[in-house]
Amino acid sequence: MREVNFIVVMGICGVGKSTVGEALAAELEVSFVEGDSWHPEENKAKMKNGTPLTDADREPWLRSINEHMRRLKKCVVACSALKEAYRQLLFADIPLNNTLIVYLYCSDEDILRKRMSSREGHFMPPSLIKSQLSVLEPPSDCLSFDVSIDDSQNIVLGIKSNLNRASHD
């Protein structure tokens, strides 16, 4: 029987990682980790000004999320995790058989722009969609959902269904 202790809901800006992650954590009665809240102020300022983050900007951020995940022992994390190397940092020193990646993507960029334009007080501008798409390395071993088709409630139900099947395997 496989027990999943760490779920990372990933994807580019505007796909609904936080909405899905928070709802999933509530359903599973585990801690929710909002990756954006772990960004240092310098990273937030860069993004707010429309400057994409570099690998060097992201590394300490990802390491701090990983340390927090390991302290919690069980959680759902919302984090862009755009590259395989970033996902490896997130899961460092965590048994991979206890992890699940949920990849949210959107086949319609206009939907992403509308979602991001309607967010109030968020540091990430819609202008960074293209830069995130350019560095995105979609994961291969994951659950994936197109948010232009599935709403957050159906995505959470799909994830829970998969977890129930995995726990009986």
N, C-alpha and C positions, 0 to 999 in steps of 0.2 A: 504494500500500500504506500502510495506517494503522498507525503505531506508537504504542502506548499506554504512556506512561512513568509516569503518575500515576493511581493508582486510589484513590478514596475510598470506603470501606465505611461507609455512614451509616445512621442510624435512631435511634429513641428508645432510652432506657436499657433494657437487658435483652434486646435482639434478637439479640445474639451478634456484634456488630461485631468485637470483639477476637478471638474464636475464628475467625471466617471470615477476617478480615484476616491474622492470623498464619499460618494454614494456606495461604492464597493466596500470601503473600509467600514462604513456604518452597517452595511448588511452582514459583513463577516465579523463585526464586533472586534476590530483590531485598530491599532493606531494608524492615522493618516499622516503622511509626511509630504508637505507641499515643498517641492524642490525649489521653487522660485524664492521662498522665504530664506533659503540658505545661501543665496547669492550675496557676495560682499557688495557694499555700496558702490564700489568702483565698477563692478560688472553692470549693476543696474543703471548707473549713469551712462556708461558706454551704449547700452542698448537703447535707453531713452533718447539718446542723441542719434540713433540710427546706425551705430557702429556695431558690426557683428563681433561676437566674442571669438577669441583665438583658442586653440587647444591649451595654451599656457594659462589663459583666463579661466578655463573650465576645470582644469585639473584639481586645484585646491577645493573648489566648490564640490566636485564629485566625491573627492576623498572625505570631505566633511559629512556629506549625506551618507556615505558608506559607513562611517564610524557611528553615526546616529542609528542607522538601520541595525547594526550589530548590537548596539546597546538595547534596542527595543526587542530584538529576537523574533518579532513577528509584526509585519506592517504592510501597508499599501503605500507606494511612493508615486507621486506625479513628477516626472522629470523628462525633459526632452530626449536625453540619451541618444543623440542623433547618430553617433558613430559606434561601431563595434568596440573600439578602444575605450569609449566612454562607458559602455555597458560593462566592460571588463573591470574598470575602476569601481563602478557601483557595486559589483558583486565580488570584489576582492575579499578573500578569506571567508566567503559564504559558500556552502556546498551548493553547486548548481542544481542538483536534483531537488532542492528546496525552494527553487525560484521559478517564477513565471513572468514572461514579458508579454504585455498586452500592447500591441502596436495599433495606434489610432492614426488613420490617414484620411485625407479628403480628396476626392477626385475632382472637386470643383473649387478652384482658388478664389472665386468670387464669394463663396460661402465663408471661407476663412477671413477674407478682407472685411466682410460685413460683421462677422463675429468679433473680430479684433477692434473694429471701429466702434462697436457698441460697448466695449469694456471701459469702465470708468476707473481712473486712478492706476491703471496698470502701466508699468514701465516699458513694455514691449510694443513698439509701433508696427503697424501692418507692413511698413516698408522692409522689414526684416524677413518676410515670408520667403522671398527669392533666395536670400543667403542661406536660410535654413534648408531649403530644398536642395541647394547646390552641394551641401556637405552631408546630407542625409544618406545613411547606409541602412536601408530597411533590414530588419532582422529576419533570419530565415526560420528559426525555431521559436515560434511565438503564436499567440492568438492575434488575429488582425481583424479590424473592423473599419469599414468605410463610413465615416461620420456623416457623409452626405446622404447615406441611405438609412443607417441605423441611428436611432436616438439614444441618449445616454441610458435610459431605463432598459431598453432592449440589449444594449451592450453589457450592462451589469448582469442581466439575466443570463446572457450567453456565457459570460465568464464564470458565474456561479455554476451553471450547468456543466461546464468543462471541469471545474474543480471537483464537483461531485463524482463525475466519471473517473477522474484521476485518482480519487481517494479509494475507489473500489477496484482499481487495477492491481 
